[in-house]
């Protein structure tokens, strides 16, 4: 059962271009990971500088493996330095049972 990972980031106006490039780099690496299904980046129209990344993974284990990946961690450190506040990560499954089973 697939899961969705939603990451919200708040970026200053002067850092938006650099963060957007780093997000492209991150996605290019994510698509090569086992279990990656899809992803998209959204930009808030009512809250300037707020970015949402939604990715879909075949399982929670696949996402967790990507979350621990050294390439991802390296890019995330660069992104985190450009943010106003810490990224907010939320993971959703279609049923509570799937989470308990490790999806």
CNS distance restraints for C-alpha pairs under 8 A (distance, minus, plus):
assign (resid   1 and name CA) (resid  58 and name CA) 6.23 0.50 0.50
assign (resid   1 and name CA) (resid  59 and name CA) 6.26 0.50 0.50
assign (resid   1 and name CA) (resid  93 and name CA) 7.67 0.50 0.50
assign (resid   1 and name CA) (resid  94 and name CA) 7.59 0.50 0.50
assign (resid   1 and name CA) (resid  98 and name CA) 7.09 0.50 0.50
assign (resid   1 and name CA) (resid 103 and name CA) 6.14 0.50 0.50
assign (resid   2 and name CA) (resid  56 and name CA) 6.65 0.50 0.50
assign (resid   2 and name CA) (resid  57 and name CA) 5.50 0.50 0.50
assign (resid   2 and name CA) (resid  58 and name CA) 4.35 0.50 0.50
assign (resid   2 and name CA) (resid  59 and name CA) 5.37 0.50 0.50
assign (resid   2 and name CA) (resid  60 and name CA) 7.83 0.50 0.50
assign (resid   2 and name CA) (resid  93 and name CA) 6.72 0.50 0.50
assign (resid   2 and name CA) (resid  94 and name CA) 7.58 0.50 0.50
assign (resid   2 and name CA) (resid 103 and name CA) 7.44 0.50 0.50
assign (resid   3 and name CA) (resid  56 and name CA) 5.72 0.50 0.50
assign (resid   3 and name CA) (resid  57 and name CA) 5.39 0.50 0.50
assign (resid   3 and name CA) (resid  58 and name CA) 6.42 0.50 0.50
assign (resid   3 and name CA) (resid  59 and name CA) 5.94 0.50 0.50
assign (resid   3 and name CA) (resid  60 and name CA) 6.42 0.50 0.50
assign (resid   3 and name CA) (resid  91 and name CA) 6.93 0.50 0.50
assign (resid   3 and name CA) (resid  92 and name CA) 5.62 0.50 0.50
assign (resid   3 and name CA) (resid  93 and name CA) 4.62 0.50 0.50
assign (resid   3 and name CA) (resid  94 and name CA) 7.10 0.50 0.50
assign (resid   3 and name CA) (resid 103 and name CA) 7.65 0.50 0.50
assign (resid   4 and name CA) (resid  54 and name CA) 6.65 0.50 0.50
assign (resid   4 and name CA) (resid  55 and name CA) 5.62 0.50 0.50
assign (resid   4 and name CA) (resid  56 and name CA) 4.53 0.50 0.50
assign (resid   4 and name CA) (resid  57 and name CA) 6.39 0.50 0.50
assign (resid   4 and name CA) (resid  91 and name CA) 5.77 0.50 0.50
assign (resid   4 and name CA) (resid  92 and name CA) 5.15 0.50 0.50
assign (resid   4 and name CA) (resid  93 and name CA) 6.45 0.50 0.50
assign (resid   5 and name CA) (resid  53 and name CA) 7.85 0.50 0.50
assign (resid   5 and name CA) (resid  54 and name CA) 5.60 0.50 0.50
assign (resid   5 and name CA) (resid  55 and name CA) 5.21 0.50 0.50
assign (resid   5 and name CA) (resid  56 and name CA) 6.37 0.50 0.50
assign (resid   5 and name CA) (resid  57 and name CA) 7.85 0.50 0.50
assign (resid   5 and name CA) (resid  89 and name CA) 7.02 0.50 0.50
assign (resid   5 and name CA) (resid  90 and name CA) 5.75 0.50 0.50
assign (resid   5 and name CA) (resid  91 and name CA) 4.49 0.50 0.50
assign (resid   5 and name CA) (resid  92 and name CA) 6.34 0.50 0.50
assign (resid   6 and name CA) (resid  52 and name CA) 6.72 0.50 0.50
assign (resid   6 and name CA) (resid  53 and name CA) 5.68 0.50 0.50
assign (resid   6 and name CA) (resid  54 and name CA) 4.59 0.50 0.50
assign (resid   6 and name CA) (resid  55 and name CA) 6.67 0.50 0.50
assign (resid   6 and name CA) (resid  89 and name CA) 5.81 0.50 0.50
assign (resid   6 and name CA) (resid  90 and name CA) 5.16 0.50 0.50
assign (resid   6 and name CA) (resid  91 and name CA) 6.32 0.50 0.50
assign (resid   7 and name CA) (resid  52 and name CA) 5.57 0.50 0.50
assign (resid   7 and name CA) (resid  53 and name CA) 5.13 0.50 0.50
assign (resid   7 and name CA) (resid  54 and name CA) 6.55 0.50 0.50
assign (resid   7 and name CA) (resid  87 and name CA) 6.53 0.50 0.50
assign (resid   7 and name CA) (resid  88 and name CA) 5.50 0.50 0.50
assign (resid   7 and name CA) (resid  89 and name CA) 4.48 0.50 0.50
assign (resid   7 and name CA) (resid  90 and name CA) 6.38 0.50 0.50
assign (resid   8 and name CA) (resid  50 and name CA) 7.01 0.50 0.50
assign (resid   8 and name CA) (resid  51 and name CA) 5.75 0.50 0.50
assign (resid   8 and name CA) (resid  52 and name CA) 4.56 0.50 0.50
assign (resid   8 and name CA) (resid  53 and name CA) 6.58 0.50 0.50
assign (resid   8 and name CA) (resid  87 and name CA) 5.72 0.50 0.50
assign (resid   8 and name CA) (resid  88 and name CA) 5.11 0.50 0.50
assign (resid   8 and name CA) (resid  89 and name CA) 6.61 0.50 0.50
assign (resid   9 and name CA) (resid  50 and name CA) 5.71 0.50 0.50
assign (resid   9 and name CA) (resid  51 and name CA) 5.19 0.50 0.50
assign (resid   9 and name CA) (resid  52 and name CA) 6.42 0.50 0.50
assign (resid   9 and name CA) (resid  83 and name CA) 6.92 0.50 0.50
assign (resid   9 and name CA) (resid  85 and name CA) 7.32 0.50 0.50
assign (resid   9 and name CA) (resid  86 and name CA) 7.15 0.50 0.50
assign (resid   9 and name CA) (resid  87 and name CA) 4.92 0.50 0.50
assign (resid   9 and name CA) (resid  88 and name CA) 6.66 0.50 0.50
assign (resid  10 and name CA) (resid  49 and name CA) 5.48 0.50 0.50
assign (resid  10 and name CA) (resid  50 and name CA) 4.53 0.50 0.50
assign (resid  10 and name CA) (resid  51 and name CA) 6.33 0.50 0.50
assign (resid  10 and name CA) (resid  83 and name CA) 5.81 0.50 0.50
assign (resid  10 and name CA) (resid  84 and name CA) 5.58 0.50 0.50
assign (resid  10 and name CA) (resid  85 and name CA) 6.22 0.50 0.50
assign (resid  10 and name CA) (resid  86 and name CA) 8.00 0.50 0.50
assign (resid  10 and name CA) (resid  87 and name CA) 7.51 0.50 0.50
assign (resid  11 and name CA) (resid  15 and name CA) 6.29 0.50 0.50
assign (resid  11 and name CA) (resid  16 and name CA) 5.98 0.50 0.50
assign (resid  11 and name CA) (resid  19 and name CA) 7.75 0.50 0.50
assign (resid  11 and name CA) (resid  49 and name CA) 4.75 0.50 0.50
assign (resid  11 and name CA) (resid  50 and name CA) 6.22 0.50 0.50
assign (resid  11 and name CA) (resid  51 and name CA) 7.51 0.50 0.50
assign (resid  11 and name CA) (resid  82 and name CA) 6.78 0.50 0.50
assign (resid  11 and name CA) (resid  83 and name CA) 4.83 0.50 0.50
assign (resid  11 and name CA) (resid  84 and name CA) 5.58 0.50 0.50
assign (resid  12 and name CA) (resid  16 and name CA) 6.35 0.50 0.50
assign (resid  12 and name CA) (resid  49 and name CA) 5.85 0.50 0.50
assign (resid  12 and name CA) (resid  82 and name CA) 7.69 0.50 0.50
assign (resid  12 and name CA) (resid  83 and name CA) 6.83 0.50 0.50
assign (resid  12 and name CA) (resid  84 and name CA) 6.41 0.50 0.50
assign (resid  13 and name CA) (resid  48 and name CA) 7.96 0.50 0.50
assign (resid  13 and name CA) (resid  49 and name CA) 6.28 0.50 0.50
assign (resid  15 and name CA) (resid  19 and name CA) 6.13 0.50 0.50
assign (resid  15 and name CA) (resid  82 and name CA) 6.13 0.50 0.50
assign (resid  15 and name CA) (resid  83 and name CA) 7.84 0.50 0.50
assign (resid  16 and name CA) (resid  20 and name CA) 6.00 0.50 0.50
assign (resid  16 and name CA) (resid  49 and name CA) 7.03 0.50 0.50
assign (resid  17 and name CA) (resid  21 and name CA) 6.36 0.50 0.50
assign (resid  18 and name CA) (resid  22 and name CA) 6.31 0.50 0.50
assign (resid  19 and name CA) (resid  23 and name CA) 6.08 0.50 0.50
assign (resid  19 and name CA) (resid  79 and name CA) 5.99 0.50 0.50
assign (resid  19 and name CA) (resid  82 and name CA) 7.08 0.50 0.50
assign (resid  20 and name CA) (resid  24 and name CA) 6.35 0.50 0.50
assign (resid  21 and name CA) (resid  25 and name CA) 6.36 0.50 0.50
assign (resid  22 and name CA) (resid  26 and name CA) 6.11 0.50 0.50
assign (resid  22 and name CA) (resid  75 and name CA) 6.81 0.50 0.50
assign (resid  22 and name CA) (resid  78 and name CA) 7.86 0.50 0.50
assign (resid  22 and name CA) (resid  79 and name CA) 6.77 0.50 0.50
assign (resid  23 and name CA) (resid  27 and name CA) 6.10 0.50 0.50
assign (resid  24 and name CA) (resid  28 and name CA) 6.15 0.50 0.50
assign (resid  25 and name CA) (resid  29 and name CA) 6.53 0.50 0.50
assign (resid  25 and name CA) (resid  75 and name CA) 7.99 0.50 0.50
assign (resid  26 and name CA) (resid  30 and name CA) 6.14 0.50 0.50
assign (resid  26 and name CA) (resid  72 and name CA) 6.60 0.50 0.50
assign (resid  26 and name CA) (resid  75 and name CA) 6.72 0.50 0.50
assign (resid  27 and name CA) (resid  31 and name CA) 6.17 0.50 0.50
assign (resid  27 and name CA) (resid  39 and name CA) 7.61 0.50 0.50
assign (resid  28 and name CA) (resid  32 and name CA) 7.26 0.50 0.50
assign (resid  29 and name CA) (resid  33 and name CA) 7.09 0.50 0.50
assign (resid  29 and name CA) (resid  71 and name CA) 7.99 0.50 0.50
assign (resid  29 and name CA) (resid  72 and name CA) 7.81 0.50 0.50
assign (resid  30 and name CA) (resid  36 and name CA) 6.72 0.50 0.50
assign (resid  30 and name CA) (resid  66 and name CA) 7.38 0.50 0.50
assign (resid  31 and name CA) (resid  36 and name CA) 5.85 0.50 0.50
assign (resid  31 and name CA) (resid  37 and name CA) 7.54 0.50 0.50
assign (resid  31 and name CA) (resid  38 and name CA) 7.51 0.50 0.50
assign (resid  32 and name CA) (resid  36 and name CA) 7.41 0.50 0.50
assign (resid  33 and name CA) (resid  66 and name CA) 7.00 0.50 0.50
assign (resid  34 and name CA) (resid  62 and name CA) 6.51 0.50 0.50
assign (resid  35 and name CA) (resid  57 and name CA) 5.34 0.50 0.50
assign (resid  35 and name CA) (resid  58 and name CA) 4.80 0.50 0.50
assign (resid  35 and name CA) (resid  59 and name CA) 6.74 0.50 0.50
assign (resid  35 and name CA) (resid  62 and name CA) 5.29 0.50 0.50
assign (resid  35 and name CA) (resid  63 and name CA) 7.51 0.50 0.50
assign (resid  36 and name CA) (resid  55 and name CA) 7.83 0.50 0.50
assign (resid  36 and name CA) (resid  56 and name CA) 6.42 0.50 0.50
assign (resid  36 and name CA) (resid  57 and name CA) 4.70 0.50 0.50
assign (resid  36 and name CA) (resid  58 and name CA) 6.45 0.50 0.50
assign (resid  36 and name CA) (resid  62 and name CA) 7.37 0.50 0.50
assign (resid  36 and name CA) (resid  63 and name CA) 7.77 0.50 0.50
assign (resid  37 and name CA) (resid  55 and name CA) 7.51 0.50 0.50
assign (resid  37 and name CA) (resid  56 and name CA) 5.30 0.50 0.50
assign (resid  37 and name CA) (resid  57 and name CA) 5.28 0.50 0.50
assign (resid  37 and name CA) (resid  58 and name CA) 6.62 0.50 0.50
assign (resid  38 and name CA) (resid  55 and name CA) 5.62 0.50 0.50
assign (resid  38 and name CA) (resid  56 and name CA) 5.19 0.50 0.50
assign (resid  38 and name CA) (resid  57 and name CA) 7.28 0.50 0.50
assign (resid  39 and name CA) (resid  53 and name CA) 7.10 0.50 0.50
assign (resid  39 and name CA) (resid  54 and name CA) 5.46 0.50 0.50
assign (resid  39 and name CA) (resid  55 and name CA) 4.02 0.50 0.50
assign (resid  39 and name CA) (resid  56 and name CA) 6.15 0.50 0.50
assign (resid  40 and name CA) (resid  53 and name CA) 5.75 0.50 0.50
assign (resid  40 and name CA) (resid  54 and name CA) 5.43 0.50 0.50
assign (resid  40 and name CA) (resid  55 and name CA) 6.49 0.50 0.50
assign (resid  41 and name CA) (resid  51 and name CA) 6.94 0.50 0.50
assign (resid  41 and name CA) (resid  52 and name CA) 5.71 0.50 0.50
assign (resid  41 and name CA) (resid  53 and name CA) 4.43 0.50 0.50
assign (resid  41 and name CA) (resid  54 and name CA) 6.46 0.50 0.50
assign (resid  42 and name CA) (resid  51 and name CA) 5.71 0.50 0.50
assign (resid  42 and name CA) (resid  52 and name CA) 5.07 0.50 0.50
assign (resid  42 and name CA) (resid  53 and name CA) 6.30 0.50 0.50
assign (resid  43 and name CA) (resid  48 and name CA) 7.78 0.50 0.50
assign (resid  43 and name CA) (resid  49 and name CA) 7.32 0.50 0.50
assign (resid  43 and name CA) (resid  50 and name CA) 6.03 0.50 0.50
assign (resid  43 and name CA) (resid  51 and name CA) 4.70 0.50 0.50
assign (resid  43 and name CA) (resid  52 and name CA) 6.42 0.50 0.50
assign (resid  44 and name CA) (resid  48 and name CA) 6.11 0.50 0.50
assign (resid  44 and name CA) (resid  49 and name CA) 7.17 0.50 0.50
assign (resid  44 and name CA) (resid  50 and name CA) 5.51 0.50 0.50
assign (resid  44 and name CA) (resid  51 and name CA) 6.32 0.50 0.50
assign (resid  44 and name CA) (resid  52 and name CA) 7.82 0.50 0.50
assign (resid  57 and name CA) (resid  62 and name CA) 6.52 0.50 0.50
assign (resid  57 and name CA) (resid  63 and name CA) 6.16 0.50 0.50
assign (resid  58 and name CA) (resid  62 and name CA) 6.67 0.50 0.50
assign (resid  59 and name CA) (resid  63 and name CA) 6.61 0.50 0.50
assign (resid  59 and name CA) (resid 102 and name CA) 7.61 0.50 0.50
assign (resid  59 and name CA) (resid 103 and name CA) 4.93 0.50 0.50
assign (resid  60 and name CA) (resid  64 and name CA) 6.12 0.50 0.50
assign (resid  60 and name CA) (resid  99 and name CA) 7.66 0.50 0.50
assign (resid  60 and name CA) (resid 102 and name CA) 6.03 0.50 0.50
assign (resid  60 and name CA) (resid 103 and name CA) 5.11 0.50 0.50
assign (resid  61 and name CA) (resid  65 and name CA) 6.11 0.50 0.50
assign (resid  61 and name CA) (resid 102 and name CA) 6.79 0.50 0.50
assign (resid  61 and name CA) (resid 103 and name CA) 6.95 0.50 0.50
assign (resid  62 and name CA) (resid  66 and name CA) 6.40 0.50 0.50
assign (resid  63 and name CA) (resid  67 and name CA) 6.04 0.50 0.50
assign (resid  64 and name CA) (resid  68 and name CA) 6.28 0.50 0.50
assign (resid  65 and name CA) (resid  69 and name CA) 6.27 0.50 0.50
assign (resid  66 and name CA) (resid  72 and name CA) 7.08 0.50 0.50
assign (resid  67 and name CA) (resid  72 and name CA) 6.83 0.50 0.50
assign (resid  67 and name CA) (resid  73 and name CA) 7.41 0.50 0.50
assign (resid  68 and name CA) (resid  72 and name CA) 7.41 0.50 0.50
assign (resid  68 and name CA) (resid  73 and name CA) 6.99 0.50 0.50
assign (resid  69 and name CA) (resid  73 and name CA) 6.26 0.50 0.50
assign (resid  70 and name CA) (resid  74 and name CA) 6.17 0.50 0.50
assign (resid  71 and name CA) (resid  75 and name CA) 6.47 0.50 0.50
assign (resid  72 and name CA) (resid  76 and name CA) 5.99 0.50 0.50
assign (resid  73 and name CA) (resid  77 and name CA) 6.18 0.50 0.50
assign (resid  74 and name CA) (resid  78 and name CA) 6.80 0.50 0.50
assign (resid  75 and name CA) (resid  79 and name CA) 6.35 0.50 0.50
assign (resid  76 and name CA) (resid  80 and name CA) 5.92 0.50 0.50
assign (resid  77 and name CA) (resid  81 and name CA) 6.38 0.50 0.50
assign (resid  78 and name CA) (resid  82 and name CA) 6.97 0.50 0.50
assign (resid  79 and name CA) (resid  83 and name CA) 6.69 0.50 0.50
assign (resid  80 and name CA) (resid  86 and name CA) 6.80 0.50 0.50
assign (resid  80 and name CA) (resid  87 and name CA) 7.40 0.50 0.50
assign (resid  83 and name CA) (resid  87 and name CA) 7.86 0.50 0.50
assign (resid  93 and name CA) (resid  98 and name CA) 6.56 0.50 0.50
assign (resid  93 and name CA) (resid  99 and name CA) 6.57 0.50 0.50
assign (resid  93 and name CA) (resid 103 and name CA) 7.94 0.50 0.50
assign (resid  94 and name CA) (resid  98 and name CA) 7.32 0.50 0.50
assign (resid  95 and name CA) (resid  99 and name CA) 7.29 0.50 0.50
assign (resid  96 and name CA) (resid 100 and name CA) 6.71 0.50 0.50
assign (resid  97 and name CA) (resid 101 and name CA) 6.35 0.50 0.50
assign (resid  98 and name CA) (resid 102 and name CA) 6.31 0.50 0.50
assign (resid  98 and name CA) (resid 103 and name CA) 4.81 0.50 0.50
assign (resid  99 and name CA) (resid 103 and name CA) 5.48 0.50 0.50
